[in-house]
Amino acid sequence: MVNNSLKYAFPDGRQGTIEISLWKDAGSLCLKVADDGVGKAGAPQLKGSTSFGTNLVEILSKKLKGVPEVVADEGYATLIKFANFKEV
């Protein structure tokens, strides 16, 4: 997710911030990677794109019993909630 932010959120040398957050909320473990970049609509469209990053996030989330959600208010963010986790 960080790689996708670095690759797409800040075209043409644009400056920005990437935030990685991890917290517990109502019995779930939440992981969020967010940027304040151009958002999905402003990201450069690559010819022959396979959406590999998005597919990988979905596959890994499913494998870890998490539910991914895209938040595209300002910039772009992916939030994954894991309902079943063990604290060590």
PyMOL Python script that loads the backbone (N, CA, C, O; Angstrom):
from pymol import cmd

cmd.read_pdbstr("""\
ATOM      1  N   MET A   1       0.826  -1.185   0.000  1.00  0.00           N
ATOM      2  CA  MET A   1       0.000   0.000   0.000  1.00  0.00           C
ATOM      3  C   MET A   1       0.873   1.251   0.000  1.00  0.00           C
ATOM      4  O   MET A   1       0.567   2.234  -0.675  1.00  0.00           O
ATOM      5  N   VAL A   2       1.955   1.203   0.760  1.00  0.00           N
ATOM      6  CA  VAL A   2       2.884   2.344   0.763  1.00  0.00           C
ATOM      7  C   VAL A   2       3.501   2.506  -0.623  1.00  0.00           C
ATOM      8  O   VAL A   2       3.646   3.624  -1.118  1.00  0.00           O
ATOM      9  N   ASN A   3       3.858   1.401  -1.236  1.00  0.00           N
ATOM     10  CA  ASN A   3       4.442   1.457  -2.575  1.00  0.00           C
ATOM     11  C   ASN A   3       3.474   2.094  -3.569  1.00  0.00           C
ATOM     12  O   ASN A   3       3.891   2.897  -4.404  1.00  0.00           O
ATOM     13  N   ASN A   4       2.197   1.750  -3.492  1.00  0.00           N
ATOM     14  CA  ASN A   4       1.209   2.365  -4.390  1.00  0.00           C
ATOM     15  C   ASN A   4       1.097   3.859  -4.148  1.00  0.00           C
ATOM     16  O   ASN A   4       0.964   4.631  -5.098  1.00  0.00           O
ATOM     17  N   SER A   5       1.149   4.283  -2.879  1.00  0.00           N
ATOM     18  CA  SER A   5       1.122   5.721  -2.595  1.00  0.00           C
ATOM     19  C   SER A   5       2.331   6.411  -3.203  1.00  0.00           C
ATOM     20  O   SER A   5       2.207   7.465  -3.827  1.00  0.00           O
ATOM     21  N   LEU A   6       3.495   5.816  -3.020  1.00  0.00           N
ATOM     22  CA  LEU A   6       4.712   6.413  -3.573  1.00  0.00           C
ATOM     23  C   LEU A   6       4.658   6.468  -5.100  1.00  0.00           C
ATOM     24  O   LEU A   6       5.152   7.414  -5.715  1.00  0.00           O
ATOM     25  N   LYS A   7       4.060   5.455  -5.694  1.00  0.00           N
ATOM     26  CA  LYS A   7       4.039   5.337  -7.149  1.00  0.00           C
ATOM     27  C   LYS A   7       3.009   6.259  -7.815  1.00  0.00           C
ATOM     28  O   LYS A   7       3.262   6.799  -8.892  1.00  0.00           O
ATOM     29  N   TYR A   8       1.845   6.436  -7.168  1.00  0.00           N
ATOM     30  CA  TYR A   8       0.742   7.127  -7.839  1.00  0.00           C
ATOM     31  C   TYR A   8       0.297   8.449  -7.210  1.00  0.00           C
ATOM     32  O   TYR A   8      -0.228   9.307  -7.921  1.00  0.00           O
ATOM     33  N   ALA A   9       0.486   8.639  -5.928  1.00  0.00           N
ATOM     34  CA  ALA A   9      -0.141   9.776  -5.238  1.00  0.00           C
ATOM     35  C   ALA A   9       0.525  11.114  -5.503  1.00  0.00           C
ATOM     36  O   ALA A   9      -0.119  12.159  -5.404  1.00  0.00           O
ATOM     37  N   PHE A  10       1.799  11.093  -5.836  1.00  0.00           N
ATOM     38  CA  PHE A  10       2.541  12.349  -5.933  1.00  0.00           C
ATOM     39  C   PHE A  10       3.250  12.484  -7.281  1.00  0.00           C
ATOM     40  O   PHE A  10       4.479  12.460  -7.344  1.00  0.00           O
ATOM     41  N   PRO A  11       2.473  12.626  -8.363  1.00  0.00           N
ATOM     42  CA  PRO A  11       3.094  12.753  -9.683  1.00  0.00           C
ATOM     43  C   PRO A  11       3.814  14.094  -9.846  1.00  0.00           C
ATOM     44  O   PRO A  11       3.534  15.064  -9.142  1.00  0.00           O
ATOM     45  N   ASP A  12       4.728  14.114 -10.776  1.00  0.00           N
ATOM     46  CA  ASP A  12       5.441  15.347 -11.149  1.00  0.00           C
ATOM     47  C   ASP A  12       6.166  15.999  -9.976  1.00  0.00           C
ATOM     48  O   ASP A  12       6.252  17.225  -9.907  1.00  0.00           O
ATOM     49  N   GLY A  13       6.682  15.196  -9.060  1.00  0.00           N
ATOM     50  CA  GLY A  13       7.460  15.722  -7.946  1.00  0.00           C
ATOM     51  C   GLY A  13       6.647  16.383  -6.854  1.00  0.00           C
ATOM     52  O   GLY A  13       7.202  17.064  -5.991  1.00  0.00           O
ATOM     53  N   ARG A  14       5.357  16.195  -6.881  1.00  0.00           N
ATOM     54  CA  ARG A  14       4.481  16.785  -5.866  1.00  0.00           C
ATOM     55  C   ARG A  14       4.892  16.284  -4.469  1.00  0.00           C
ATOM     56  O   ARG A  14       5.242  15.115  -4.304  1.00  0.00           O
ATOM     57  N   GLN A  15       4.846  17.160  -3.487  1.00  0.00           N
ATOM     58  CA  GLN A  15       5.154  16.808  -2.100  1.00  0.00           C
ATOM     59  C   GLN A  15       3.895  16.269  -1.424  1.00  0.00           C
ATOM     60  O   GLN A  15       2.779  16.610  -1.815  1.00  0.00           O
ATOM     61  N   GLY A  16       4.079  15.430  -0.414  1.00  0.00           N
ATOM     62  CA  GLY A  16       2.926  14.911   0.302  1.00  0.00           C
ATOM     63  C   GLY A  16       3.330  14.073   1.487  1.00  0.00           C
ATOM     64  O   GLY A  16       4.511  13.935   1.807  1.00  0.00           O
ATOM     65  N   THR A  17       2.328  13.517   2.132  1.00  0.00           N
ATOM     66  CA  THR A  17       2.519  12.737   3.344  1.00  0.00           C
ATOM     67  C   THR A  17       1.827  11.391   3.209  1.00  0.00           C
ATOM     68  O   THR A  17       0.726  11.293   2.667  1.00  0.00           O
ATOM     69  N   ILE A  18       2.487  10.358   3.709  1.00  0.00           N
ATOM     70  CA  ILE A  18       1.898   9.026   3.806  1.00  0.00           C
ATOM     71  C   ILE A  18       1.818   8.692   5.290  1.00  0.00           C
ATOM     72  O   ILE A  18       2.810   8.806   6.010  1.00  0.00           O
ATOM     73  N   GLU A  19       0.656   8.285   5.739  1.00  0.00           N
ATOM     74  CA  GLU A  19       0.434   7.961   7.151  1.00  0.00           C
ATOM     75  C   GLU A  19       0.085   6.483   7.294  1.00  0.00           C
ATOM     76  O   GLU A  19      -0.773   5.967   6.578  1.00  0.00           O
ATOM     77  N   ILE A  20       0.755   5.808   8.223  1.00  0.00           N
ATOM     78  CA  ILE A  20       0.470   4.406   8.526  1.00  0.00           C
ATOM     79  C   ILE A  20      -0.028   4.357   9.971  1.00  0.00           C
ATOM     80  O   ILE A  20       0.664   4.801  10.887  1.00  0.00           O
ATOM     81  N   SER A  21      -1.226   3.817  10.166  1.00  0.00           N
ATOM     82  CA  SER A  21      -1.830   3.762  11.500  1.00  0.00           C
ATOM     83  C   SER A  21      -2.260   2.339  11.812  1.00  0.00           C
ATOM     84  O   SER A  21      -2.696   1.601  10.929  1.00  0.00           O
ATOM     85  N   LEU A  22      -2.131   1.962  13.087  1.00  0.00           N
ATOM     86  CA  LEU A  22      -2.569   0.655  13.570  1.00  0.00           C
ATOM     87  C   LEU A  22      -3.205   0.870  14.934  1.00  0.00           C
ATOM     88  O   LEU A  22      -2.570   1.426  15.830  1.00  0.00           O
ATOM     89  N   TRP A  23      -4.469   0.430  15.105  1.00  0.00           N
ATOM     90  CA  TRP A  23      -5.146   0.633  16.378  1.00  0.00           C
ATOM     91  C   TRP A  23      -6.218  -0.445  16.579  1.00  0.00           C
ATOM     92  O   TRP A  23      -6.591  -1.151  15.642  1.00  0.00           O
ATOM     93  N   LYS A  24      -6.697  -0.554  17.810  1.00  0.00           N
ATOM     94  CA  LYS A  24      -7.797  -1.454  18.148  1.00  0.00           C
ATOM     95  C   LYS A  24      -9.071  -0.630  18.244  1.00  0.00           C
ATOM     96  O   LYS A  24      -9.068   0.479  18.778  1.00  0.00           O
ATOM     97  N   ASP A  25     -10.174  -1.190  17.715  1.00  0.00           N
ATOM     98  CA  ASP A  25     -11.453  -0.498  17.751  1.00  0.00           C
ATOM     99  C   ASP A  25     -12.570  -1.524  17.861  1.00  0.00           C
ATOM    100  O   ASP A  25     -12.800  -2.302  16.935  1.00  0.00           O
ATOM    101  N   ALA A  26     -13.252  -1.525  18.975  1.00  0.00           N
ATOM    102  CA  ALA A  26     -14.422  -2.391  19.182  1.00  0.00           C
ATOM    103  C   ALA A  26     -14.142  -3.848  18.808  1.00  0.00           C
ATOM    104  O   ALA A  26     -14.915  -4.461  18.072  1.00  0.00           O
ATOM    105  N   GLY A  27     -13.060  -4.389  19.304  1.00  0.00           N
ATOM    106  CA  GLY A  27     -12.742  -5.792  19.064  1.00  0.00           C
ATOM    107  C   GLY A  27     -12.063  -6.078  17.741  1.00  0.00           C
ATOM    108  O   GLY A  27     -11.792  -7.240  17.438  1.00  0.00           O
ATOM    109  N   SER A  28     -11.783  -5.079  16.957  1.00  0.00           N
ATOM    110  CA  SER A  28     -11.089  -5.257  15.681  1.00  0.00           C
ATOM    111  C   SER A  28      -9.725  -4.590  15.731  1.00  0.00           C
ATOM    112  O   SER A  28      -9.523  -3.600  16.433  1.00  0.00           O
ATOM    113  N   LEU A  29      -8.811  -5.145  14.984  1.00  0.00           N
ATOM    114  CA  LEU A  29      -7.511  -4.515  14.779  1.00  0.00           C
ATOM    115  C   LEU A  29      -7.587  -3.812  13.431  1.00  0.00           C
ATOM    116  O   LEU A  29      -7.943  -4.433  12.430  1.00  0.00           O
ATOM    117  N   CYS A  30      -7.258  -2.530  13.395  1.00  0.00           N
ATOM    118  CA  CYS A  30      -7.407  -1.720  12.180  1.00  0.00           C
ATOM    119  C   CYS A  30      -6.040  -1.259  11.683  1.00  0.00           C
ATOM    120  O   CYS A  30      -5.225  -0.753  12.454  1.00  0.00           O
ATOM    121  N   LEU A  31      -5.803  -1.438  10.406  1.00  0.00           N
ATOM    122  CA  LEU A  31      -4.587  -0.972   9.748  1.00  0.00           C
ATOM    123  C   LEU A  31      -5.002  -0.020   8.636  1.00  0.00           C
ATOM    124  O   LEU A  31      -5.822  -0.362   7.784  1.00  0.00           O
ATOM    125  N   LYS A  32      -4.428   1.177   8.656  1.00  0.00           N
ATOM    126  CA  LYS A  32      -4.773   2.171   7.629  1.00  0.00           C
ATOM    127  C   LYS A  32      -3.497   2.765   7.042  1.00  0.00           C
ATOM    128  O   LYS A  32      -2.600   3.191   7.768  1.00  0.00           O
ATOM    129  N   VAL A  33      -3.438   2.782   5.732  1.00  0.00           N
ATOM    130  CA  VAL A  33      -2.366   3.465   5.010  1.00  0.00           C
ATOM    131  C   VAL A  33      -3.051   4.537   4.175  1.00  0.00           C
ATOM    132  O   VAL A  33      -3.884   4.235   3.320  1.00  0.00           O
ATOM    133  N   ALA A  34      -2.691   5.796   4.434  1.00  0.00           N
ATOM    134  CA  ALA A  34      -3.352   6.919   3.777  1.00  0.00           C
ATOM    135  C   ALA A  34      -2.320   7.901   3.243  1.00  0.00           C
ATOM    136  O   ALA A  34      -1.227   8.038   3.794  1.00  0.00           O
ATOM    137  N   ASP A  35      -2.681   8.577   2.170  1.00  0.00           N
ATOM    138  CA  ASP A  35      -1.829   9.647   1.647  1.00  0.00           C
ATOM    139  C   ASP A  35      -2.696  10.859   1.333  1.00  0.00           C
ATOM    140  O   ASP A  35      -3.914  10.749   1.196  1.00  0.00           O
ATOM    141  N   ASP A  36      -2.057  12.005   1.223  1.00  0.00           N
ATOM    142  CA  ASP A  36      -2.771  13.229   0.878  1.00  0.00           C
ATOM    143  C   ASP A  36      -2.442  13.653  -0.550  1.00  0.00           C
ATOM    144  O   ASP A  36      -2.344  14.840  -0.862  1.00  0.00           O
ATOM    145  N   GLY A  37      -2.277  12.659  -1.393  1.00  0.00           N
ATOM    146  CA  GLY A  37      -1.921  12.897  -2.786  1.00  0.00           C
ATOM    147  C   GLY A  37      -3.114  13.258  -3.654  1.00  0.00           C
ATOM    148  O   GLY A  37      -4.128  13.757  -3.165  1.00  0.00           O
ATOM    149  N   VAL A  38      -2.981  13.004  -4.932  1.00  0.00           N
ATOM    150  CA  VAL A  38      -3.971  13.433  -5.923  1.00  0.00           C
ATOM    151  C   VAL A  38      -5.236  12.581  -5.926  1.00  0.00           C
ATOM    152  O   VAL A  38      -6.204  12.939  -6.597  1.00  0.00           O
ATOM    153  N   GLY A  39      -5.256  11.482  -5.208  1.00  0.00           N
ATOM    154  CA  GLY A  39      -6.431  10.613  -5.192  1.00  0.00           C
ATOM    155  C   GLY A  39      -6.477   9.741  -6.433  1.00  0.00           C
ATOM    156  O   GLY A  39      -5.667   9.895  -7.347  1.00  0.00           O
ATOM    157  N   LYS A  40      -7.419   8.837  -6.454  1.00  0.00           N
ATOM    158  CA  LYS A  40      -7.517   7.886  -7.568  1.00  0.00           C
ATOM    159  C   LYS A  40      -7.796   8.582  -8.893  1.00  0.00           C
ATOM    160  O   LYS A  40      -7.238   8.203  -9.923  1.00  0.00           O
ATOM    161  N   ALA A  41      -8.651   9.592  -8.873  1.00  0.00           N
ATOM    162  CA  ALA A  41      -9.012  10.294 -10.113  1.00  0.00           C
ATOM    163  C   ALA A  41      -7.831  11.062 -10.698  1.00  0.00           C
ATOM    164  O   ALA A  41      -7.733  11.209 -11.916  1.00  0.00           O
ATOM    165  N   GLY A  42      -6.931  11.554  -9.843  1.00  0.00           N
ATOM    166  CA  GLY A  42      -5.810  12.351 -10.318  1.00  0.00           C
ATOM    167  C   GLY A  42      -4.538  11.559 -10.565  1.00  0.00           C
ATOM    168  O   GLY A  42      -3.554  12.102 -11.067  1.00  0.00           O
ATOM    169  N   ALA A  43      -4.551  10.273 -10.215  1.00  0.00           N
ATOM    170  CA  ALA A  43      -3.360   9.445 -10.385  1.00  0.00           C
ATOM    171  C   ALA A  43      -3.118   9.174 -11.865  1.00  0.00           C
ATOM    172  O   ALA A  43      -4.064   9.059 -12.645  1.00  0.00           O
ATOM    173  N   PRO A  44      -1.854   9.072 -12.245  1.00  0.00           N
ATOM    174  CA  PRO A  44      -1.560   8.776 -13.648  1.00  0.00           C
ATOM    175  C   PRO A  44      -2.094   7.408 -14.048  1.00  0.00           C
ATOM    176  O   PRO A  44      -1.970   6.444 -13.292  1.00  0.00           O
ATOM    177  N   GLN A  45      -2.684   7.323 -15.229  1.00  0.00           N
ATOM    178  CA  GLN A  45      -3.194   6.058 -15.743  1.00  0.00           C
ATOM    179  C   GLN A  45      -2.094   5.372 -16.543  1.00  0.00           C
ATOM    180  O   GLN A  45      -1.641   5.890 -17.564  1.00  0.00           O
ATOM    181  N   LEU A  46      -1.672   4.217 -16.075  1.00  0.00           N
ATOM    182  CA  LEU A  46      -0.605   3.494 -16.751  1.00  0.00           C
ATOM    183  C   LEU A  46      -1.191   2.530 -17.771  1.00  0.00           C
ATOM    184  O   LEU A  46      -2.147   1.813 -17.477  1.00  0.00           O
ATOM    185  N   LYS A  47      -0.621   2.514 -18.962  1.00  0.00           N
ATOM    186  CA  LYS A  47      -1.071   1.592 -19.997  1.00  0.00           C
ATOM    187  C   LYS A  47      -0.746   0.167 -19.561  1.00  0.00           C
ATOM    188  O   LYS A  47       0.345  -0.106 -19.062  1.00  0.00           O
ATOM    189  N   GLY A  48      -1.687  -0.719 -19.750  1.00  0.00           N
ATOM    190  CA  GLY A  48      -1.460  -2.120 -19.419  1.00  0.00           C
ATOM    191  C   GLY A  48      -1.480  -2.395 -17.918  1.00  0.00           C
ATOM    192  O   GLY A  48      -0.979  -3.428 -17.475  1.00  0.00           O
ATOM    193  N   SER A  49      -2.050  -1.487 -17.135  1.00  0.00           N
ATOM    194  CA  SER A  49      -2.110  -1.688 -15.692  1.00  0.00           C
ATOM    195  C   SER A  49      -2.930  -2.929 -15.368  1.00  0.00           C
ATOM    196  O   SER A  49      -3.986  -3.161 -15.957  1.00  0.00           O
ATOM    197  N   THR A  50      -2.435  -3.720 -14.429  1.00  0.00           N
ATOM    198  CA  THR A  50      -3.116  -4.956 -14.032  1.00  0.00           C
ATOM    199  C   THR A  50      -3.806  -4.826 -12.680  1.00  0.00           C
ATOM    200  O   THR A  50      -4.438  -5.776 -12.216  1.00  0.00           O
ATOM    201  N   SER A  51      -3.693  -3.652 -12.038  1.00  0.00           N
ATOM    202  CA  SER A  51      -4.223  -3.445 -10.689  1.00  0.00           C
ATOM    203  C   SER A  51      -3.648  -4.467  -9.720  1.00  0.00           C
ATOM    204  O   SER A  51      -4.329  -4.912  -8.796  1.00  0.00           O
ATOM    205  N   PHE A  52      -2.395  -4.834  -9.935  1.00  0.00           N
ATOM    206  CA  PHE A  52      -1.740  -5.852  -9.117  1.00  0.00           C
ATOM    207  C   PHE A  52      -1.739  -5.476  -7.645  1.00  0.00           C
ATOM    208  O   PHE A  52      -2.013  -6.323  -6.795  1.00  0.00           O
ATOM    209  N   GLY A  53      -1.436  -4.218  -7.326  1.00  0.00           N
ATOM    210  CA  GLY A  53      -1.389  -3.787  -5.926  1.00  0.00           C
ATOM    211  C   GLY A  53      -2.721  -3.947  -5.237  1.00  0.00           C
ATOM    212  O   GLY A  53      -2.788  -4.446  -4.113  1.00  0.00           O
ATOM    213  N   THR A  54      -3.782  -3.528  -5.898  1.00  0.00           N
ATOM    214  CA  THR A  54      -5.130  -3.645  -5.338  1.00  0.00           C
ATOM    215  C   THR A  54      -5.507  -5.105  -5.146  1.00  0.00           C
ATOM    216  O   THR A  54      -6.048  -5.483  -4.107  1.00  0.00           O
ATOM    217  N   ASN A  55      -5.221  -5.918  -6.146  1.00  0.00           N
ATOM    218  CA  ASN A  55      -5.524  -7.349  -6.041  1.00  0.00           C
ATOM    219  C   ASN A  55      -4.734  -7.999  -4.918  1.00  0.00           C
ATOM    220  O   ASN A  55      -5.267  -8.843  -4.199  1.00  0.00           O
ATOM    221  N   LEU A  56      -3.484  -7.624  -4.758  1.00  0.00           N
ATOM    222  CA  LEU A  56      -2.645  -8.182  -3.705  1.00  0.00           C
ATOM    223  C   LEU A  56      -3.187  -7.831  -2.327  1.00  0.00           C
ATOM    224  O   LEU A  56      -3.217  -8.685  -1.441  1.00  0.00           O
ATOM    225  N   VAL A  57      -3.616  -6.590  -2.133  1.00  0.00           N
ATOM    226  CA  VAL A  57      -4.202  -6.169  -0.856  1.00  0.00           C
ATOM    227  C   VAL A  57      -5.449  -7.009  -0.554  1.00  0.00           C
ATOM    228  O   VAL A  57      -5.632  -7.456   0.578  1.00  0.00           O
ATOM    229  N   GLU A  58      -6.292  -7.221  -1.545  1.00  0.00           N
ATOM    230  CA  GLU A  58      -7.507  -8.014  -1.340  1.00  0.00           C
ATOM    231  C   GLU A  58      -7.179  -9.465  -1.002  1.00  0.00           C
ATOM    232  O   GLU A  58      -7.794 -10.045  -0.108  1.00  0.00           O
ATOM    233  N   ILE A  59      -6.223 -10.050  -1.704  1.00  0.00           N
ATOM    234  CA  ILE A  59      -5.840 -11.441  -1.457  1.00  0.00           C
ATOM    235  C   ILE A  59      -5.235 -11.609  -0.067  1.00  0.00           C
ATOM    236  O   ILE A  59      -5.607 -12.521   0.670  1.00  0.00           O
ATOM    237  N   LEU A  60      -4.301 -10.727   0.289  1.00  0.00           N
ATOM    238  CA  LEU A  60      -3.659 -10.835   1.598  1.00  0.00           C
ATOM    239  C   LEU A  60      -4.639 -10.546   2.729  1.00  0.00           C
ATOM    240  O   LEU A  60      -4.574 -11.184   3.780  1.00  0.00           O
ATOM    241  N   SER A  61      -5.535  -9.604   2.530  1.00  0.00           N
ATOM    242  CA  SER A  61      -6.549  -9.316   3.542  1.00  0.00           C
ATOM    243  C   SER A  61      -7.423 -10.536   3.784  1.00  0.00           C
ATOM    244  O   SER A  61      -7.695 -10.902   4.927  1.00  0.00           O
ATOM    245  N   LYS A  62      -7.854 -11.156   2.706  1.00  0.00           N
ATOM    246  CA  LYS A  62      -8.689 -12.350   2.826  1.00  0.00           C
ATOM    247  C   LYS A  62      -7.935 -13.467   3.535  1.00  0.00           C
ATOM    248  O   LYS A  62      -8.496 -14.155   4.388  1.00  0.00           O
ATOM    249  N   LYS A  63      -6.677 -13.648   3.188  1.00  0.00           N
ATOM    250  CA  LYS A  63      -5.848 -14.693   3.804  1.00  0.00           C
ATOM    251  C   LYS A  63      -5.733 -14.475   5.314  1.00  0.00           C
ATOM    252  O   LYS A  63      -5.725 -15.435   6.084  1.00  0.00           O
ATOM    253  N   LEU A  64      -5.643 -13.207   5.734  1.00  0.00           N
ATOM    254  CA  LEU A  64      -5.509 -12.872   7.151  1.00  0.00           C
ATOM    255  C   LEU A  64      -6.861 -12.595   7.814  1.00  0.00           C
ATOM    256  O   LEU A  64      -6.924 -12.091   8.935  1.00  0.00           O
ATOM    257  N   LYS A  65      -7.943 -12.932   7.100  1.00  0.00           N
ATOM    258  CA  LYS A  65      -9.313 -12.742   7.589  1.00  0.00           C
ATOM    259  C   LYS A  65      -9.608 -11.279   7.907  1.00  0.00           C
ATOM    260  O   LYS A  65     -10.235 -10.954   8.915  1.00  0.00           O
ATOM    261  N   GLY A  66      -9.145 -10.426   7.034  1.00  0.00           N
ATOM    262  CA  GLY A  66      -9.409  -8.999   7.161  1.00  0.00           C
ATOM    263  C   GLY A  66     -10.352  -8.525   6.078  1.00  0.00           C
ATOM    264  O   GLY A  66     -10.557  -9.200   5.069  1.00  0.00           O
ATOM    265  N   VAL A  67     -10.927  -7.347   6.304  1.00  0.00           N
ATOM    266  CA  VAL A  67     -11.849  -6.763   5.334  1.00  0.00           C
ATOM    267  C   VAL A  67     -11.282  -5.413   4.898  1.00  0.00           C
ATOM    268  O   VAL A  67     -11.224  -4.478   5.696  1.00  0.00           O
ATOM    269  N   PRO A  68     -10.859  -5.308   3.620  1.00  0.00           N
ATOM    270  CA  PRO A  68     -10.315  -4.035   3.144  1.00  0.00           C
ATOM    271  C   PRO A  68     -11.415  -3.074   2.707  1.00  0.00           C
ATOM    272  O   PRO A  68     -12.470  -3.478   2.217  1.00  0.00           O
ATOM    273  N   GLU A  69     -11.133  -1.798   2.900  1.00  0.00           N
ATOM    274  CA  GLU A  69     -12.074  -0.742   2.503  1.00  0.00           C
ATOM    275  C   GLU A  69     -11.260   0.429   1.964  1.00  0.00           C
ATOM    276  O   GLU A  69     -10.262   0.827   2.566  1.00  0.00           O
ATOM    277  N   VAL A  70     -11.679   0.968   0.848  1.00  0.00           N
ATOM    278  CA  VAL A  70     -11.019   2.136   0.266  1.00  0.00           C
ATOM    279  C   VAL A  70     -11.742   3.386   0.739  1.00  0.00           C
ATOM    280  O   VAL A  70     -12.968   3.477   0.679  1.00  0.00           O
ATOM    281  N   VAL A  71     -10.958   4.348   1.209  1.00  0.00           N
ATOM    282  CA  VAL A  71     -11.496   5.636   1.639  1.00  0.00           C
ATOM    283  C   VAL A  71     -10.862   6.688   0.733  1.00  0.00           C
ATOM    284  O   VAL A  71      -9.650   6.900   0.771  1.00  0.00           O
ATOM    285  N   ALA A  72     -11.680   7.340  -0.075  1.00  0.00           N
ATOM    286  CA  ALA A  72     -11.134   8.282  -1.055  1.00  0.00           C
ATOM    287  C   ALA A  72     -11.705   9.676  -0.855  1.00  0.00           C
ATOM    288  O   ALA A  72     -12.219  10.280  -1.796  1.00  0.00           O
ATOM    289  N   ASP A  73     -11.615  10.189   0.366  1.00  0.00           N
ATOM    290  CA  ASP A  73     -12.092  11.543   0.634  1.00  0.00           C
ATOM    291  C   ASP A  73     -11.102  12.553   0.071  1.00  0.00           C
ATOM    292  O   ASP A  73     -11.332  13.136  -0.989  1.00  0.00           O
ATOM    293  N   GLU A  74     -10.022  12.752   0.771  1.00  0.00           N
ATOM    294  CA  GLU A  74      -8.927  13.604   0.306  1.00  0.00           C
ATOM    295  C   GLU A  74      -7.722  12.689   0.163  1.00  0.00           C
ATOM    296  O   GLU A  74      -7.315  12.043   1.128  1.00  0.00           O
ATOM    297  N   GLY A  75      -7.158  12.629  -1.017  1.00  0.00           N
ATOM    298  CA  GLY A  75      -6.083  11.677  -1.248  1.00  0.00           C
ATOM    299  C   GLY A  75      -6.661  10.286  -1.407  1.00  0.00           C
ATOM    300  O   GLY A  75      -7.683  10.102  -2.068  1.00  0.00           O
ATOM    301  N   TYR A  76      -6.006   9.307  -0.801  1.00  0.00           N
ATOM    302  CA  TYR A  76      -6.418   7.919  -0.949  1.00  0.00           C
ATOM    303  C   TYR A  76      -6.006   7.159   0.299  1.00  0.00           C
ATOM    304  O   TYR A  76      -4.919   7.377   0.834  1.00  0.00           O
ATOM    305  N   ALA A  77      -6.863   6.278   0.760  1.00  0.00           N
ATOM    306  CA  ALA A  77      -6.542   5.486   1.941  1.00  0.00           C
ATOM    307  C   ALA A  77      -7.122   4.088   1.799  1.00  0.00           C
ATOM    308  O   ALA A  77      -8.173   3.897   1.188  1.00  0.00           O
ATOM    309  N   THR A  78      -6.427   3.119   2.366  1.00  0.00           N
ATOM    310  CA  THR A  78      -6.936   1.761   2.474  1.00  0.00           C
ATOM    311  C   THR A  78      -6.979   1.415   3.953  1.00  0.00           C
ATOM    312  O   THR A  78      -5.980   1.542   4.661  1.00  0.00           O
ATOM    313  N   LEU A  79      -8.137   0.979   4.408  1.00  0.00           N
ATOM    314  CA  LEU A  79      -8.343   0.571   5.785  1.00  0.00           C
ATOM    315  C   LEU A  79      -8.670  -0.911   5.772  1.00  0.00           C
ATOM    316  O   LEU A  79      -9.561  -1.351   5.045  1.00  0.00           O
ATOM    317  N   ILE A  80      -7.946  -1.683   6.580  1.00  0.00           N
ATOM    318  CA  ILE A  80      -8.223  -3.115   6.704  1.00  0.00           C
ATOM    319  C   ILE A  80      -8.568  -3.393   8.158  1.00  0.00           C
ATOM    320  O   ILE A  80      -7.809  -3.054   9.066  1.00  0.00           O
ATOM    321  N   LYS A  81      -9.732  -4.019   8.370  1.00  0.00           N
ATOM    322  CA  LYS A  81     -10.158  -4.391   9.714  1.00  0.00           C
ATOM    323  C   LYS A  81     -10.041  -5.904   9.878  1.00  0.00           C
ATOM    324  O   LYS A  81     -10.555  -6.680   9.073  1.00  0.00           O
ATOM    325  N   PHE A  82      -9.345  -6.298  10.950  1.00  0.00           N
ATOM    326  CA  PHE A  82      -9.165  -7.702  11.275  1.00  0.00           C
ATOM    327  C   PHE A  82      -9.981  -7.993  12.535  1.00  0.00           C
ATOM    328  O   PHE A  82      -9.673  -7.479  13.610  1.00  0.00           O
ATOM    329  N   ALA A  83     -11.022  -8.821  12.401  1.00  0.00           N
ATOM    330  CA  ALA A  83     -11.892  -9.107  13.538  1.00  0.00           C
ATOM    331  C   ALA A  83     -11.275 -10.133  14.473  1.00  0.00           C
ATOM    332  O   ALA A  83     -11.440 -10.034  15.689  1.00  0.00           O
ATOM    333  N   ASN A  84     -10.578 -11.099  13.937  1.00  0.00           N
ATOM    334  CA  ASN A  84     -10.001 -12.169  14.754  1.00  0.00           C
ATOM    335  C   ASN A  84      -8.495 -11.997  14.821  1.00  0.00           C
ATOM    336  O   ASN A  84      -7.783 -12.278  13.857  1.00  0.00           O
ATOM    337  N   PHE A  85      -8.017 -11.534  15.968  1.00  0.00           N
ATOM    338  CA  PHE A  85      -6.580 -11.367  16.140  1.00  0.00           C
ATOM    339  C   PHE A  85      -6.213 -11.715  17.570  1.00  0.00           C
ATOM    340  O   PHE A  85      -7.049 -11.631  18.470  1.00  0.00           O
ATOM    341  N   LYS A  86      -4.971 -12.103  17.778  1.00  0.00           N
ATOM    342  CA  LYS A  86      -4.477 -12.440  19.110  1.00  0.00           C
ATOM    343  C   LYS A  86      -3.437 -11.419  19.536  1.00  0.00           C
ATOM    344  O   LYS A  86      -2.536 -11.074  18.772  1.00  0.00           O
ATOM    345  N   GLU A  87      -3.575 -10.945  20.755  1.00  0.00           N
ATOM    346  CA  GLU A  87      -2.559 -10.067  21.312  1.00  0.00           C
ATOM    347  C   GLU A  87      -1.494 -10.933  21.960  1.00  0.00           C
ATOM    348  O   GLU A  87      -1.808 -11.904  22.648  1.00  0.00           O
ATOM    349  N   VAL A  88      -0.263 -10.589  21.744  1.00  0.00           N
ATOM    350  CA  VAL A  88       0.837 -11.338  22.388  1.00  0.00           C
ATOM    351  C   VAL A  88       1.605 -10.448  23.322  1.00  0.00           C
ATOM    352  O   VAL A  88       2.563 -10.895  23.953  1.00  0.00           O
TER     353      VAL A  88
END
""", "prot")
cmd.dss("prot")
cmd.show_as("cartoon", "prot")
cmd.util.cbc("prot")
cmd.orient("prot")
